[in-house]
Amino acid sequence: MAFHGYVAMQARGVVSLPAEVRRRLHLDEPGAQMEITEREDGVLELRPSLPVPADQVWFWEERWQNREREVDEFVAAGEVTVHADGDGFLDHLTSLEQPDRS
């Protein structure tokens, strides 16, 4: 699946990536960019980068990503409750709010 091949350098430094690579990496989407890093050994590294809408930046902050990883750990350990409908979920929340009267 990974691409290996050659691309031509055009006038003004323009390089065209193969269409299959652009599609697979979502570089054909509006606002897509490539991060470029020149290493000391002369290798140029390109990394695809897609912009994050301003109203979604909070999700990618380290604090929130830590919380997402914590949830993933709970799900992987099976420590979650799944409800088929909203009523079951609301009943569950109500039971959490009320002390056990047994």
Backbone bond lengths (Angstrom), bond angles and torsions (degrees), N, CA, C in turn:
res aa  C-N    CA-C-N  psi(-1)  N-CA   C-N-CA  omega(-1)  CA-C   N-CA-C  phi
1 M - - - 1.444 - - 1.527 111.08 -
2 A 1.321 119.15 -33.66 1.462 121.83 179.43 1.520 109.74 -68.30
3 F 1.319 115.64 143.48 1.464 121.65 -178.38 1.515 110.18 -89.54
4 H 1.315 115.28 139.75 1.458 121.36 169.69 1.510 106.69 -139.83
5 G 1.299 116.59 126.31 1.457 120.46 -179.19 1.513 109.87 176.53
6 Y 1.311 115.40 -164.62 1.456 121.27 -178.78 1.518 109.82 -120.26
7 V 1.324 115.69 146.75 1.451 121.79 173.08 1.523 107.12 -126.57
8 A 1.298 116.06 149.30 1.467 121.18 -177.47 1.526 110.74 -86.75
9 M 1.317 115.13 144.51 1.459 121.83 173.22 1.514 106.30 -92.91
10 Q 1.317 117.08 120.35 1.455 122.15 -178.69 1.525 109.70 -96.55
11 A 1.312 115.16 177.33 1.461 120.30 178.49 1.520 109.37 -56.12
12 R 1.307 116.96 149.57 1.454 124.32 -179.83 1.525 112.54 64.26
13 G 1.340 119.03 17.42 1.452 122.13 174.27 1.520 115.41 78.78
14 V 1.315 118.20 17.32 1.463 121.71 -178.33 1.528 110.11 -78.00
15 V 1.324 116.36 129.48 1.456 122.76 176.74 1.525 107.19 -121.27
16 S 1.330 117.58 130.00 1.458 121.10 178.08 1.517 109.72 -102.99
17 L 1.332 115.83 124.99 1.465 120.68 176.02 1.519 109.00 -83.18
18 P 1.327 117.58 146.91 1.463 120.15 177.65 1.534 110.81 -58.35
19 A 1.332 116.15 145.03 1.465 122.05 -176.78 1.524 111.60 -56.40
20 E 1.335 118.07 -40.34 1.475 120.60 -178.72 1.524 110.94 -61.93
21 V 1.327 117.70 -37.10 1.465 121.99 179.21 1.525 109.51 -70.06
22 R 1.333 116.52 -44.60 1.470 119.95 179.32 1.519 110.66 -59.81
23 R 1.313 117.96 -43.27 1.471 120.72 179.96 1.526 111.26 -65.82
24 R 1.329 117.20 -47.97 1.463 121.53 -176.32 1.530 112.06 -62.03
25 L 1.328 116.69 -36.50 1.469 121.52 -178.36 1.529 112.75 -95.24
26 H 1.336 116.61 7.23 1.469 123.20 179.16 1.523 112.55 61.18
27 L 1.323 116.09 27.86 1.464 120.06 178.50 1.523 112.13 -81.08
28 D 1.333 116.22 -1.47 1.459 119.90 176.04 1.534 111.04 -91.64
29 E 1.336 117.27 3.92 1.457 121.91 179.40 1.527 110.04 -86.91
30 P 1.331 116.93 149.38 1.472 119.82 179.91 1.531 111.90 -57.04
31 G 1.311 116.53 136.43 1.457 121.85 177.20 1.519 115.22 85.04
32 A 1.335 117.34 -3.48 1.464 119.84 -179.08 1.527 110.15 -62.17
33 Q 1.324 114.91 143.42 1.465 121.26 179.57 1.512 109.15 -136.30
34 M 1.330 115.44 166.88 1.458 121.90 174.67 1.522 107.40 -120.10
35 E 1.325 115.63 127.31 1.468 120.48 172.55 1.523 106.27 -85.19
36 I 1.321 117.05 134.65 1.469 120.30 179.62 1.522 109.11 -121.76
37 T 1.333 115.25 135.15 1.455 121.94 177.60 1.521 108.25 -127.66
38 E 1.313 116.01 125.94 1.470 120.37 176.02 1.520 107.41 -95.05
39 R 1.329 115.47 116.34 1.461 120.25 179.57 1.527 110.38 -84.57
40 E 1.332 115.58 161.77 1.464 120.41 -179.50 1.522 112.76 -63.26
41 D 1.362 116.59 -25.97 1.467 119.53 -179.67 1.529 112.55 -85.21
42 G 1.342 117.49 8.79 1.451 121.39 176.45 1.527 114.85 89.91
43 V 1.310 117.65 -4.05 1.469 121.11 179.52 1.523 109.43 -78.63
44 L 1.330 115.96 136.04 1.459 121.34 173.88 1.522 108.05 -100.33
45 E 1.316 116.76 123.05 1.462 121.55 178.36 1.522 108.18 -102.35
46 L 1.323 116.42 130.54 1.459 122.31 176.53 1.520 108.76 -114.06
47 R 1.330 116.02 132.61 1.468 120.87 177.71 1.520 108.17 -127.24
48 P 1.339 116.30 128.61 1.467 118.74 177.61 1.523 110.57 -66.59
49 S 1.312 115.80 145.32 1.457 120.50 -179.75 1.522 108.38 -143.70
50 L 1.334 115.71 128.13 1.454 121.04 176.60 1.521 108.61 -111.82
51 P 1.331 117.19 139.93 1.465 119.08 -179.62 1.522 110.75 -68.50
52 V 1.323 115.27 149.89 1.462 121.73 176.57 1.526 107.01 -103.90
53 P 1.333 117.79 125.90 1.469 119.15 177.53 1.530 110.70 -57.18
54 A 1.326 116.44 142.77 1.463 121.73 -175.05 1.523 112.40 -55.45
55 D 1.335 117.99 -33.98 1.459 119.58 -177.89 1.526 112.93 -79.78
56 Q 1.347 117.74 1.17 1.457 121.59 178.35 1.528 113.11 -119.01
57 V 1.318 117.53 4.59 1.466 121.97 -178.05 1.525 110.92 -59.93
58 W 1.330 117.43 -37.16 1.467 121.40 -178.37 1.522 111.63 -54.76
59 F 1.328 117.44 -35.86 1.462 121.14 -176.68 1.522 111.75 -63.86
60 W 1.317 117.72 -29.11 1.466 121.94 -175.76 1.513 113.34 -94.60
61 E 1.331 117.84 2.30 1.461 120.23 175.49 1.525 109.36 -69.96
62 E 1.311 116.94 148.81 1.468 122.18 -175.93 1.527 111.83 -55.96
63 R 1.315 116.62 -41.11 1.467 120.68 -179.85 1.531 110.64 -57.54
64 W 1.331 116.44 -46.98 1.463 119.47 -178.21 1.525 110.79 -71.05
65 Q 1.317 117.64 -38.72 1.464 120.17 179.12 1.525 111.51 -63.44
66 N 1.340 117.18 -34.73 1.471 120.27 174.68 1.522 110.52 -61.36
67 R 1.324 116.38 -41.61 1.460 120.36 177.83 1.532 111.38 -64.66
68 E 1.315 116.61 -40.10 1.467 120.63 177.99 1.531 110.96 -61.81
69 R 1.338 117.11 -41.79 1.467 120.78 177.62 1.524 111.02 -63.85
70 E 1.328 116.51 -37.90 1.462 120.87 178.08 1.536 110.45 -62.98
71 V 1.303 116.76 -44.05 1.465 120.57 177.56 1.522 110.07 -62.48
72 D 1.325 117.34 -43.35 1.470 120.41 178.46 1.526 111.33 -57.48
73 E 1.333 116.45 -38.00 1.466 120.49 178.50 1.537 110.99 -65.67
74 F 1.335 117.31 -41.80 1.463 121.05 176.99 1.521 111.02 -62.09
75 V 1.330 116.45 -43.97 1.464 120.46 -179.93 1.523 110.11 -63.81
76 A 1.327 117.30 -45.04 1.467 121.18 -179.53 1.524 111.42 -62.28
77 A 1.338 117.31 -32.63 1.462 121.41 -179.90 1.529 112.13 -84.95
78 G 1.329 117.02 -2.30 1.463 120.77 -179.92 1.519 113.20 74.10
79 E 1.312 117.47 20.83 1.465 121.86 -178.06 1.527 111.30 -94.81
80 V 1.330 115.58 50.85 1.462 121.21 179.79 1.521 109.22 -134.45
81 T 1.311 115.86 159.92 1.453 121.75 175.09 1.517 107.56 -116.79
82 V 1.330 116.53 128.55 1.456 121.48 -179.14 1.523 108.71 -107.86
83 H 1.322 116.28 132.67 1.457 122.19 179.19 1.519 109.00 -116.87
84 A 1.320 116.25 134.33 1.465 121.33 -178.22 1.519 112.10 -74.47
85 D 1.326 116.97 -24.22 1.463 118.72 -178.21 1.525 110.23 -145.32
86 G 1.321 115.39 171.03 1.450 120.96 -178.92 1.505 113.22 -66.37
87 D 1.341 117.71 -33.08 1.464 120.36 -179.67 1.528 111.04 -63.83
88 G 1.331 116.95 -43.80 1.462 120.45 178.53 1.514 111.52 -61.20
89 F 1.315 115.81 -38.18 1.460 120.79 178.85 1.528 110.41 -65.72
90 L 1.330 116.51 -45.79 1.462 120.39 179.67 1.528 111.32 -63.54
91 D 1.340 116.95 -39.84 1.471 120.24 176.86 1.529 110.40 -61.54
92 H 1.328 115.92 -40.87 1.465 120.22 179.02 1.529 110.46 -62.67
93 L 1.338 117.03 -44.73 1.468 120.11 179.18 1.517 111.07 -62.39
94 T 1.315 117.14 -40.41 1.459 121.06 179.00 1.524 110.56 -62.54
95 S 1.322 116.96 -40.78 1.470 119.79 179.58 1.523 111.49 -66.19
96 L 1.314 117.76 -29.49 1.468 120.82 177.95 1.518 111.37 -72.50
97 E 1.323 116.79 -32.26 1.453 121.51 -177.20 1.519 112.26 -77.52
98 Q 1.344 118.46 -26.60 1.460 121.92 -176.19 1.528 110.05 -99.17
99 P 1.331 116.56 136.19 1.463 119.21 178.29 1.531 110.56 -66.10
100 D 1.300 116.02 150.01 1.471 121.97 178.75 1.525 108.36 -68.56
101 R 1.328 117.69 123.57 1.475 121.84 -176.77 1.517 111.63 -106.87
102 S 1.322 117.36 32.97 1.465 118.48 179.18 1.490 112.18 -85.96
